[in-house]
């Protein structure tokens, strides 16, 4: 067996997204690396991904994902398959380099058992609480009233409770999640640390796009997963309202992402006659996200008010804000925490009100520029990842104890560049006149197209 090195080794387990596509997990990995920890990740493979990869100091081990689940048995098979593949890869990682801490990111709430299996070897367990699976169940299927659905719901509660109990420490994405960890998970408040999924605003910031939208085009954008709970169908209904009922023929929408509903959404767009107005990009990387969010006119947050969505932090909201992009959202508790007064909010499910808010932004370029400016300021000062990284690292330093790295976190040397890794020039946000010019010109394009 290889001799153990002195730097603590963290193994991060993710099932629902590949890494580094999972932005939160990748930011966590980079924070640990800069602090001096060794980091490995086990996750499913994305299209074209290698089985093993060493990227920016992180060793990534990937397995072929299970077939898409369609029913309860399908989900059971998916979770069991993924758990077994992860367990086998953990043996591979351990043989190469022993790990000291396992971090499991849900969904699902099944990796507590793997953590317990490694506990006799001195491995500690951090639960990174990404989702509320019982609330997700209710949001998708309604409150269970008996029979199989009741058993499924109770099973999710049991798995969640087992995960909370097995963890040495819990990391929650917001205060709403922390309250559930304390109340339902029966953890002491001091055992739960809030680490919000804020963007790294030093990197996630507007660029001058290579392919600006046409002067007579109004481009709406959606960024995120396309699952049943994400409300992307509401985007199509809004575009249909704007184009076919209000005569906004120059409105287009770019939908960035993928998910279980991708095929159904493309079919819905065709049925609504929106083929010339809606573009589905599929999976996108950071470079494409920067391009689209820097040239779009309005961001869309179509997540409906459900027990899950109301308490969840929507990454897309803060990513729009990072690119100084005005946005419209259904009114959700945690979205208001993120967006404050920089977004326009409408009642959940009210397509007419949503379209009205979009039209308000189209027709008022000064408001668009004002909201974009305020959004960028808010996300950079209150929601940025850098302070969150310190809270995150404090959890690991506490668990590692005397073996924690002794040097301070290494400085991020890439943040001072005037261009992104693709050579595109960043908008100078420190130059108020230049930033205003960018916002006004982006808004002025929409103003011309609205005439």
C-alpha positions in Angstrom: 0.0 0.0 0.0 1.2 3.5 -0.8 2.5 5.4 2.2 0.1 8.0 3.5 1.1 11.7 2.8 0.8 14.4 5.5 -1.8 16.5 3.7 -5.3 15.4 4.6 -7.2 13.8 1.7 -10.8 14.6 1.0 -13.0 12.3 -1.1 -16.1 14.1 -2.5 -19.0 12.0 -3.8 -21.6 13.4 -6.3 -24.3 11.5 -8.1 -26.6 14.0 -9.8 -24.1 15.9 -11.9 -20.6 15.3 -13.4 -17.7 17.4 -12.0 -16.6 20.1 -12.9 -20.0 20.7 -14.4 -21.4 20.9 -10.8 -20.3 24.5 -10.1 -20.7 24.4 -6.4 -18.7 21.2 -5.9 -16.0 22.5 -8.2 -15.6 25.7 -6.2 -15.4 23.6 -3.1 -12.7 21.4 -4.7 -10.7 24.5 -5.6 -11.0 26.0 -2.2 -9.7 22.8 -0.6 -6.8 22.5 -3.1 -5.7 26.1 -2.4 -5.9 25.5 1.3 -3.5 22.5 0.9 -5.8 19.5 1.1 -5.6 16.7 -1.4 -8.9 16.2 -3.2 -10.5 13.3 -5.1 -14.0 13.2 -6.6 -16.3 10.3 -7.6 -19.1 11.2 -9.9 -21.0 10.0 -13.0 -19.5 10.5 -16.5 -21.0 13.2 -18.8 -21.0 12.8 -22.6 -17.4 12.5 -23.8 -15.9 12.5 -20.3 -12.9 10.3 -19.6 -13.2 7.6 -16.8 -10.3 9.3 -14.9 -9.1 12.8 -15.0 -6.6 15.0 -13.2 -7.9 18.6 -13.5 -6.5 21.6 -11.6 -5.1 19.5 -8.8 -8.2 17.3 -8.4 -8.3 13.6 -9.2 -11.7 12.7 -10.7 -13.0 9.2 -11.0 -16.1 8.7 -13.1 -18.5 5.8 -13.8 -21.0 5.2 -16.5 -24.3 6.6 -15.3 -27.4 4.4 -14.9 -30.2 4.5 -17.4 -32.7 7.4 -16.8 -35.3 6.3 -14.2 -38.9 6.4 -15.2 -40.6 5.0 -12.1 -40.0 3.9 -8.5 -38.2 0.7 -9.4 -36.1 2.7 -11.9 -35.0 5.1 -9.1 -34.2 2.3 -6.8 -32.1 0.7 -9.5 -30.4 4.0 -10.3 -29.5 4.6 -6.6 -28.3 1.1 -6.0 -26.2 1.0 -9.2 -24.7 4.4 -8.5 -24.0 3.4 -4.9 -22.2 0.2 -5.8 -20.1 1.9 -8.5 -19.2 4.6 -6.1 -18.3 2.1 -3.4 -16.0 0.2 -5.8 -14.3 3.4 -6.9 -13.8 4.4 -3.3 -11.7 1.2 -2.9 -9.7 2.3 -5.9 -9.1 5.7 -4.5 -8.2 4.3 -1.1 -5.7 1.9 -2.6 -4.0 4.8 -4.5 -4.2 7.3 -1.6 -6.0 6.9 1.8 -8.6 9.5 2.4 -9.4 11.1 5.8 -12.8 12.7 5.1 -15.7 11.8 2.8 -18.1 14.6 1.7 -21.3 13.3 0.2 -23.5 15.7 -1.8 -27.2 14.8 -2.1 -29.4 13.8 -3.9 -29.8 10.9 -3.1 -29.5 10.4 0.7 -27.8 7.0 0.5 -24.1 7.6 1.0 -24.3 7.7 4.7 -23.9 3.9 4.6 -20.7 4.1 2.7 -19.4 6.7 5.2 -20.3 4.3 8.0 -18.4 1.5 6.3 -15.2 3.7 6.2 -15.6 5.0 9.7 -13.7 2.2 11.4 -10.7 3.3 9.3 -10.9 6.8 10.9 -12.7 8.4 8.0 -15.0 11.3 8.9 -18.2 12.3 7.1 -19.4 15.7 5.9 -22.9 15.9 4.5 -23.2 18.7 1.9 -26.9 19.3 1.9 -27.9 20.3 -1.6 -31.5 19.2 -1.8 -34.6 18.5 0.3 -35.6 15.1 -1.0 -38.9 14.8 1.0 -40.0 18.2 -0.3 -38.9 17.2 -3.8 -41.2 14.2 -3.5 -44.2 16.3 -2.4 -43.5 18.9 -5.1 -43.6 16.2 -7.8 -46.3 13.9 -6.5 -48.3 15.8 -3.9 -48.7 15.0 -0.3 -48.9 11.2 0.2 -52.1 10.0 1.7 -51.5 6.3 2.0 -50.3 3.2 0.2 -47.0 3.0 -1.8 -46.5 6.7 -2.0 -46.8 7.1 1.7 -44.1 4.4 2.2 -41.9 6.0 -0.4 -42.2 9.4 1.4 -41.5 7.8 4.8 -38.5 6.1 3.3 -37.1 9.4 2.1 -37.5 10.9 5.5 -35.7 7.9 7.0 -32.8 8.1 4.6 -32.5 11.9 5.2 -32.5 11.3 9.0 -29.9 8.6 8.7 -27.7 10.9 6.6 -27.9 13.7 9.2 -27.2 11.3 12.1 -24.2 9.7 10.4 -22.5 13.1 9.6 -19.8 14.5 11.7 -20.7 17.9 10.3 -23.5 19.3 8.0 -23.1 22.0 5.4 -26.3 23.6 4.3 -26.8 25.8 1.3 -29.0 28.4 3.1 -30.7 29.2 6.4 -33.9 27.4 5.4 -31.9 24.2 4.9 -30.1 24.7 8.1 -33.4 25.0 10.0 -34.4 21.6 8.6 -31.1 20.1 9.6 -31.7 21.3 13.1 -35.4 20.5 13.4 -35.8 17.4 11.3 -32.2 16.2 11.4 -31.9 16.8 15.1 -28.5 18.4 14.8 -27.2 21.1 17.1 -27.0 24.5 15.4 -23.2 24.6 15.9 -22.9 21.3 13.9 -24.5 22.9 10.8 -22.6 25.5 8.7 -24.3 27.6 6.1 -22.2 27.7 2.9 -24.2 29.5 0.2 -23.8 28.6 -3.5 -22.6 32.0 -4.4 -20.7 32.5 -7.7 -17.0 33.4 -7.9 -17.7 36.9 -9.1 -14.0 37.6 -9.9 -14.4 35.1 -12.8 -18.1 35.0 -13.4 -18.5 38.6 -14.8 -19.6 40.1 -18.0 -17.5 39.9 -21.1 -17.7 41.5 -24.5 -19.4 38.7 -26.4 -18.0 37.4 -29.6 -21.4 37.2 -31.3 -23.7 39.9 -30.0 -27.4 39.4 -30.7 -28.9 41.2 -33.7 -30.0 44.8 -33.1 -33.7 43.9 -33.8 -33.7 40.8 -31.4 -34.8 40.6 -27.8 -33.1 37.6 -26.3 -34.4 35.9 -23.1 -32.2 33.3 -21.4 -32.7 30.3 -19.1 -29.8 28.6 -17.4 -30.1 25.4 -15.4 -31.3 21.8 -15.1 -34.5 20.9 -16.9 -36.3 18.5 -14.5 -40.0 18.3 -13.6 -39.6 20.7 -10.7 -37.7 23.4 -12.6 -40.6 24.9 -14.4 -38.9 25.3 -17.8 -42.2 24.7 -19.5 -43.3 28.1 -18.1 -40.6 29.7 -20.2 -42.2 28.3 -23.3 -45.6 29.5 -22.2 -44.2 33.0 -21.6 -42.5 33.1 -25.0 -45.7 31.8 -26.6 -47.6 34.7 -24.9 -45.1 37.3 -26.0 -44.8 36.1 -29.6 -48.2 34.8 -30.6 -50.6 36.9 -28.4 -48.7 40.1 -28.0 -47.0 40.3 -31.4 -43.4 40.4 -30.1 -42.2 38.6 -33.1 -38.5 39.6 -32.4 -38.4 37.8 -29.0 -36.1 34.8 -28.8 -35.2 32.5 -25.9 -32.0 30.5 -25.4 -32.4 27.6 -23.0 -29.0 26.5 -21.6 -28.9 23.1 -19.9 -30.2 19.5 -20.0 -32.3 17.2 -17.8 -35.1 14.6 -17.7 -37.6 17.0 -19.4 -35.3 18.0 -22.3 -37.1 15.9 -24.9 -40.6 16.8 -23.7 -39.6 20.5 -23.7 -38.4 20.4 -27.3 -41.6 18.7 -28.3 -43.6 21.3 -26.5 -41.7 24.1 -28.3 -42.6 22.5 -31.6 -46.3 22.1 -30.7 -46.4 25.8 -29.8 -44.8 26.8 -33.1 -41.8 28.3 -31.4 -39.0 26.6 -33.4 -37.9 29.9 -34.8 -37.9 31.6 -31.4 -36.5 29.0 -28.9 -33.0 27.5 -29.0 -32.0 24.5 -26.8 -28.3 24.4 -26.4 -28.0 21.2 -24.3 -25.1 20.9 -21.9 -22.9 24.0 -21.9 -19.5 24.9 -20.4 -18.4 28.0 -18.6 -17.2 29.7 -21.8 -20.7 29.3 -23.4 -22.4 30.4 -20.3 -20.4 33.6 -20.2 -21.1 34.3 -23.9 -24.9 33.8 -23.6 -25.4 35.6 -20.3 -23.2 38.6 -21.5 -25.2 39.1 -24.6 -28.8 38.3 -23.4 -31.3 40.9 -22.5 -33.3 39.3 -19.7 -32.8 36.2 -17.4 -35.7 34.0 -16.6 -36.4 32.2 -13.3 -39.4 30.0 -13.9 -39.3 27.8 -10.8 -42.8 27.5 -9.5 -43.6 27.9 -5.8 -43.4 24.4 -4.3 -42.2 23.1 -0.9 -38.8 22.4 -2.5 -38.3 25.5 -4.6 -39.5 28.0 -2.0 -36.7 26.9 0.3 -34.0 26.3 -2.2 -31.3 28.7 -3.4 -31.4 28.9 -7.2 -28.0 29.2 -8.7 -29.3 30.6 -11.9 -30.5 33.7 -10.0 -27.1 34.6 -8.7 -25.4 33.7 -12.1 -27.7 36.2 -13.9 -26.8 38.7 -11.2 -23.1 38.1 -11.7 -23.4 39.0 -15.3 -25.4 42.1 -14.5 -28.4 40.6 -16.2 -31.9 41.8 -15.2 -34.3 39.0 -14.4 -37.9 38.0 -13.8 -38.8 35.4 -11.2 -41.7 33.7 -9.6 -41.9 34.9 -6.0 -40.0 32.4 -3.8 -38.7 32.9 -0.3 -35.1 32.0 -0.9 -35.0 33.7 -4.3 -35.9 37.0 -2.5 -33.0 36.3 -0.1 -30.6 36.0 -3.1 -32.1 38.7 -5.4 -33.4 41.3 -2.9 -34.7 44.3 -4.9 -32.7 43.6 -8.0 -35.2 41.2 -9.6 -38.9 41.6 -10.7 -41.1 39.1 -8.9 -44.5 37.9 -10.0 -47.0 35.4 -8.5 -46.2 31.8 -9.0 -47.7 30.3 -12.2 -49.1 33.6 -13.5 -47.9 33.6 -17.1 -49.7 36.9 -17.9 -47.9 38.7 -15.0 -44.6 37.1 -16.0 -45.0 38.3 -19.6 -46.0 41.7 -18.3 -42.7 41.9 -16.2 -40.7 40.9 -19.2 -42.3 43.6 -21.4 -41.7 46.1 -18.6 -38.0 45.4 -18.9 -38.0 45.4 -22.7 -39.7 48.8 -22.8 -37.7 50.5 -20.1 -34.0 50.4 -20.8 -33.1 52.6 -17.9 -34.7 50.2 -15.5 -32.9 47.3 -17.1 -29.5 49.1 -16.7 -30.4 50.0 -13.1 -31.4 46.5 -12.1 -28.3 45.0 -13.8 -26.0 47.4 -12.0 -27.7 46.7 -8.6 -27.7 43.0 -9.2 -24.0 42.9 -9.9 -23.2 45.0 -6.8 -25.4 42.8 -4.6 -24.0 39.5 -5.7 -20.4 40.7 -5.5 -20.7 42.2 -2.0 -23.2 39.8 -0.3 -23.3 36.5 -2.2 -19.7 36.0 -3.5 -18.1 32.6 -3.1 -14.9 33.9 -1.5 -16.5 34.5 2.0 -18.5 31.3 1.7 -15.2 29.4 1.0 -13.9 30.5 4.3 -16.9 29.1 6.1 -16.5 25.9 4.1 -12.8 25.5 4.9 -13.5 26.1 8.6 -15.5 22.8 8.7 -12.6 20.9 7.3 -10.0 22.5 9.4 -12.0 21.7 12.5 -12.4 18.0 11.4 -8.8 17.6 10.4 -7.6 19.0 13.7 -3.8 18.9 14.1 -3.4 17.3 10.6 -5.0 20.3 8.8 -2.7 22.2 6.4 -0.7 24.8 8.2 -0.2 27.3 5.3 -2.9 29.9 4.5 -5.0 29.3 1.4 -3.0 30.0 -1.7 -3.9 33.2 -3.5 -6.0 33.0 -6.7 -3.6 34.4 -9.3 -6.1 34.3 -12.2 -8.4 37.0 -11.0 -6.4 40.1 -12.2 -6.5 39.3 -15.9 -8.3 41.6 -18.3 -9.4 38.6 -20.4 -11.0 35.3 -19.8 -9.3 31.9 -20.6 -10.8 32.2 -24.2 -9.2 35.6 -24.7 -12.5 37.5 -24.6 -12.2 40.9 -22.8 -13.9 41.4 -19.5 -16.1 44.5 -19.0 -14.1 46.8 -16.7 -16.4 46.8 -13.7 -14.2 49.1 -11.7 -14.6 51.8 -14.4 -18.1 53.1 -13.7 -18.3 55.0 -17.0 -17.4 51.9 -19.0 -19.7 49.6 -17.0 -22.6 52.0 -17.5 -21.8 52.2 -21.3 -22.0 48.4 -21.5 -25.3 48.3 -19.6 -26.8 51.1 -21.6 -25.7 49.7 -25.0 -27.1 46.3 -24.1 -30.3 47.9 -23.0 -30.4 50.3 -26.0 -30.4 47.3 -28.4 -33.5 46.1 -26.7 -35.0 49.6 -26.8 -34.5 49.8 -30.6 -36.0 46.4 -31.1 -39.1 47.3 -29.0 -39.9 50.3 -31.3 
